[in-house]
Amino acid sequence: MKHSLRTMLWIVLLGPTQLALSQTVAVTYIHTDHLGSPVMGRTQAGATSFEARYEPFGARQRCRGAQAVLVIRAIMKTRRLV
């Protein structure tokens, strides 16, 4: 099981003065199949954040969840670089 840590940082600036700072952190635990393709993501609470299904030669068949395609693309891009 792999995990992904996504941090969003929002800084609102007006000229040289910082008005607001907002930061959110979301941890997603990524479950993979025997080939390493991401098939499910879960939040820290255990809720399913995305699901993906693949055809026999790797083409994505179906993705459910708001962040499914973004997470899958990020993992595939990282895998190519390694």
Backbone as ProteinMPNN parsed JSONL, in Angstrom:
{"seq_chain_A": "MKHSLRTMLWIVLLGPTQLALSQTVAVTYIHTDHLGSPVMGRTQAGATSFEARYEPFGARQRCRGAQAVLVIRAIMKTRRLV", "coords_chain_A": {"N_chain_A": [[0.843, -1.169, 0.0], [0.584, 2.162, -0.883], [1.034, 5.647, -0.139], [-0.238, 8.936, -0.596], [0.535, 12.283, -0.2], [-1.024, 15.231, -0.242], [-0.664, 18.613, -0.353], [-2.13, 21.712, -0.024], [-1.548, 25.092, -0.331], [-2.557, 28.243, 0.362], [-1.952, 31.559, -0.105], [-2.826, 34.784, 0.502], [-2.158, 37.805, -0.835], [-1.826, 41.31, -0.576], [-0.417, 43.723, -2.107], [2.604, 44.338, -0.387], [1.722, 43.124, 1.913], [0.644, 40.388, 3.834], [-2.492, 38.959, 3.854], [-4.004, 36.668, 4.471], [-3.667, 33.201, 5.346], [-4.012, 29.963, 4.373], [-4.045, 26.522, 4.814], [-4.338, 23.203, 3.772], [-4.199, 19.723, 4.336], [-4.303, 16.621, 2.824], [-4.403, 13.204, 3.136], [-4.03, 10.394, 1.149], [-4.452, 7.009, 0.885], [-3.161, 4.684, -1.28], [-4.188, 1.908, -3.035], [-2.92, -0.765, -4.883], [-2.939, -2.902, -7.831], [-1.672, -6.186, -8.817], [0.148, -5.428, -10.743], [0.925, -2.919, -10.106], [-0.691, -0.805, -10.752], [-2.804, 1.872, -9.791], [-5.74, 1.13, -8.049], [-7.558, 1.782, -6.082], [-8.301, 4.406, -3.812], [-8.054, 5.556, -0.498], [-9.229, 7.577, 2.215], [-7.909, 8.991, 5.305], [-9.846, 8.379, 7.144], [-10.905, 6.092, 6.154], [-12.745, 6.114, 4.135], [-13.687, 5.599, 0.731], [-11.966, 7.252, -1.753], [-11.413, 7.207, -4.462], [-11.919, 4.964, -7.243], [-10.675, 2.677, -9.658], [-10.761, 0.896, -12.718], [-9.306, -1.428, -14.986], [-8.595, -2.422, -18.38], [-7.506, -5.587, -19.86], [-4.927, -5.029, -21.045], [-4.092, -2.701, -19.849], [-5.393, -0.232, -20.423], [-7.416, 2.383, -19.14], [-10.525, 1.552, -17.911], [-12.678, 2.379, -16.337], [-13.288, 5.05, -14.096], [-14.003, 6.179, -10.878], [-14.82, 8.813, -8.742], [-13.747, 11.981, -7.481], [-11.025, 12.746, -7.613], [-9.77, 10.772, -9.037], [-8.642, 10.498, -11.73], [-6.645, 12.459, -11.67], [-4.922, 11.569, -9.612], [-4.139, 9.069, -10.634], [-2.829, 9.822, -13.018], [-0.682, 11.294, -11.928], [0.702, 9.286, -10.531], [1.414, 7.553, -12.62], [3.069, 9.238, -14.11], [5.161, 9.657, -12.289], [6.095, 7.061, -12.075], [7.202, 6.651, -14.601], [9.422, 8.295, -14.508], [11.129, 7.074, -12.744]], "CA_chain_A": [[0.0, 0.0, 0.0], [1.325, 3.411, -0.967], [0.211, 6.774, 0.268], [0.029, 10.192, -1.269], [0.27, 13.43, 0.662], [-1.26, 16.399, -1.077], [-0.761, 19.813, 0.464], [-2.499, 22.925, -0.731], [-1.208, 26.267, 0.454], [-3.11, 29.464, -0.224], [-1.483, 32.783, 0.53], [-3.48, 35.94, -0.095], [-1.303, 38.973, -0.661], [-2.279, 42.599, -1.076], [0.828, 44.482, -2.053], [3.597, 43.63, 0.406], [1.119, 42.671, 3.163], [-0.059, 39.109, 3.792], [-3.808, 39.084, 4.464], [-4.524, 35.4, 4.989], [-2.913, 31.989, 5.05], [-4.858, 28.788, 4.567], [-3.339, 25.318, 4.391], [-5.045, 21.952, 4.021], [-3.428, 18.525, 4.024], [-5.156, 15.453, 2.633], [-3.641, 11.971, 2.937], [-4.764, 9.37, 0.413], [-3.767, 5.716, 0.831], [-3.408, 4.159, -2.617], [-4.112, 0.45, -3.157], [-2.566, -1.111, -6.256], [-3.106, -4.306, -8.211], [-0.405, -6.924, -8.881], [1.046, -4.769, -11.686], [1.275, -1.603, -9.586], [-1.64, 0.224, -11.184], [-3.684, 2.275, -8.69], [-7.118, 0.687, -8.234], [-8.436, 2.368, -5.075], [-7.713, 5.353, -2.874], [-8.845, 5.716, 0.728], [-8.85, 8.677, 3.09], [-7.473, 8.542, 6.625], [-11.017, 7.859, 7.843], [-11.27, 4.814, 5.565], [-13.717, 6.286, 3.051], [-13.118, 5.445, -0.605], [-11.909, 8.531, -2.46], [-11.534, 6.908, -5.887], [-11.776, 3.58, -7.697], [-10.347, 2.595, -11.077], [-10.738, -0.448, -13.304], [-8.474, -1.435, -16.184], [-8.74, -3.51, -19.344], [-6.381, -6.513, -19.714], [-3.622, -4.502, -21.43], [-3.76, -1.493, -19.11], [-6.194, 0.964, -20.694], [-8.406, 2.636, -18.089], [-11.88, 1.201, -18.302], [-13.639, 3.191, -15.591], [-12.777, 5.741, -12.908], [-15.024, 6.828, -10.057], [-14.25, 9.663, -7.7], [-13.371, 13.305, -7.952], [-9.598, 12.905, -7.875], [-9.229, 9.526, -9.591], [-7.793, 10.682, -12.902], [-5.47, 13.241, -11.278], [-4.017, 10.705, -8.845], [-3.6, 8.043, -11.531], [-1.851, 10.465, -13.903], [0.505, 11.638, -11.14], [1.434, 8.051, -10.246], [1.995, 7.054, -13.863], [4.163, 10.135, -14.466], [6.248, 9.36, -11.362], [6.624, 5.736, -12.399], [8.023, 6.771, -15.799], [10.668, 8.98, -14.183], [11.994, 6.231, -11.911]], "C_chain_A": [[0.892, 1.237, 0.0], [0.442, 4.518, -0.419], [0.686, 8.034, -0.436], [-0.322, 11.315, -0.31], [0.156, 14.653, -0.23], [-1.461, 17.597, -0.163], [-1.126, 20.981, -0.427], [-2.222, 24.104, 0.182], [-1.716, 27.493, -0.287], [-2.587, 30.647, 0.572], [-2.117, 33.95, -0.217], [-2.625, 37.159, 0.215], [-1.982, 40.206, -1.24], [-1.077, 43.523, -0.966], [1.842, 43.69, -1.253], [3.04, 43.017, 1.696], [0.386, 41.351, 2.967], [-1.377, 39.254, 4.537], [-4.276, 37.794, 5.112], [-3.612, 34.258, 4.569], [-3.815, 30.805, 5.362], [-4.109, 27.578, 4.03], [-4.177, 24.1, 4.744], [-4.149, 20.795, 3.599], [-4.402, 17.36, 3.916], [-4.267, 14.246, 2.351], [-4.539, 10.976, 2.223], [-3.911, 8.106, 0.384], [-4.155, 5.05, -0.48], [-3.177, 2.659, -2.617], [-3.869, 0.126, -4.626], [-2.871, -2.579, -6.535], [-1.723, -4.954, -8.315], [0.603, -6.314, -9.857], [1.475, -3.376, -11.227], [0.363, -0.48, -10.026], [-2.56, 0.585, -10.024], [-5.127, 1.874, -8.967], [-8.079, 1.291, -7.215], [-7.645, 3.329, -4.205], [-8.632, 5.496, -1.676], [-8.311, 6.89, 1.532], [-8.376, 8.11, 4.419], [-8.624, 7.935, 7.407], [-11.472, 6.514, 7.286], [-12.296, 4.904, 4.452], [-13.003, 6.161, 1.705], [-13.141, 6.786, -1.319], [-11.922, 8.345, -3.974], [-11.385, 5.415, -6.111], [-11.475, 3.61, -9.185], [-10.331, 1.133, -11.503], [-9.992, -0.353, -14.636], [-8.833, -2.613, -17.08], [-7.488, -4.386, -19.252], [-5.007, -5.948, -20.084], [-3.361, -3.107, -20.876], [-4.558, -0.24, -19.396], [-7.225, 1.137, -19.581], [-9.797, 2.356, -18.622], [-12.887, 2.123, -17.634], [-12.943, 3.814, -14.389], [-13.95, 6.376, -12.185], [-14.323, 7.628, -8.98], [-13.714, 10.95, -8.281], [-11.908, 13.392, -8.353], [-8.977, 11.712, -8.577], [-8.25, 9.763, -10.727], [-6.537, 11.456, -12.539], [-4.457, 12.391, -10.531], [-3.367, 9.681, -9.757], [-2.558, 8.65, -12.463], [-0.569, 10.801, -13.155], [1.346, 10.4, -10.854], [2.114, 7.537, -11.505], [3.173, 7.928, -14.291], [5.375, 9.859, -13.582], [6.903, 8.033, -11.711], [7.524, 5.802, -13.628], [9.382, 7.398, -15.494], [11.64, 8.091, -13.427], [12.667, 5.175, -12.751]], "O_chain_A": [[1.835, 1.339, 0.786], [-0.765, 4.337, -0.258], [1.85, 8.166, -0.814], [-1.378, 11.287, 0.322], [1.117, 15.055, -0.886], [-2.335, 17.585, 0.702], [-0.499, 21.206, -1.463], [-2.626, 24.103, 1.345], [-1.338, 27.74, -1.432], [-2.766, 30.716, 1.788], [-1.958, 34.08, -1.43], [-2.399, 37.499, 1.376], [-2.636, 40.134, -2.28], [-0.758, 44.036, 0.106], [1.936, 42.475, -1.423], [3.796, 42.452, 2.487], [-0.407, 41.213, 2.035], [-1.393, 39.627, 5.71], [-4.88, 37.82, 6.185], [-2.89, 34.342, 3.575], [-4.317, 30.667, 6.478], [-3.595, 27.609, 2.911], [-4.666, 23.974, 5.866], [-3.424, 20.893, 2.608], [-5.223, 17.139, 4.806], [-3.463, 14.273, 1.42], [-5.673, 10.741, 2.639], [-2.775, 8.132, -0.09], [-5.34, 4.872, -0.762], [-2.102, 2.189, -2.244], [-4.531, 0.674, -5.508], [-3.037, -3.386, -5.62], [-0.72, -4.343, -7.945], [1.788, -6.645, -9.805], [2.292, -2.729, -11.881], [0.614, 0.683, -9.707], [-3.052, -0.309, -9.336], [-5.681, 2.235, -10.005], [-9.288, 1.314, -7.448], [-6.474, 3.097, -3.902], [-9.852, 5.549, -1.826], [-7.112, 7.167, 1.537], [-8.43, 6.901, 4.641], [-8.405, 7.064, 8.249], [-12.331, 5.861, 7.878], [-12.681, 3.884, 3.881], [-11.851, 6.572, 1.564], [-14.2, 7.393, -1.476], [-12.388, 9.224, -4.699], [-10.81, 4.697, -5.294], [-11.97, 4.481, -9.9], [-9.938, 0.251, -10.739], [-10.044, 0.668, -15.321], [-9.306, -3.651, -16.617], [-6.504, -3.981, -18.632], [-4.009, -6.352, -19.488], [-2.492, -2.398, -21.385], [-4.413, 0.744, -18.671], [-7.833, 0.165, -19.131], [-10.189, 2.873, -19.668], [-13.83, 2.594, -18.269], [-12.109, 3.178, -13.745], [-14.79, 7.033, -12.801], [-13.35, 7.17, -8.381], [-13.281, 10.998, -9.432], [-11.581, 14.05, -9.341], [-7.754, 11.649, -8.699], [-7.125, 9.265, -10.678], [-5.46, 11.144, -13.048], [-3.258, 12.485, -10.791], [-2.162, 9.448, -9.661], [-1.505, 8.05, -12.678], [0.523, 10.613, -13.692], [2.573, 10.457, -10.925], [3.274, 7.128, -11.457], [4.174, 7.41, -14.785], [6.502, 9.829, -14.076], [8.125, 7.9, -11.648], [8.518, 5.079, -13.695], [10.377, 7.075, -16.142], [12.848, 8.325, -13.463], [13.435, 4.368, -12.228]]}, "name": "protein", "num_of_chains": 1, "seq": "MKHSLRTMLWIVLLGPTQLALSQTVAVTYIHTDHLGSPVMGRTQAGATSFEARYEPFGARQRCRGAQAVLVIRAIMKTRRLV"}
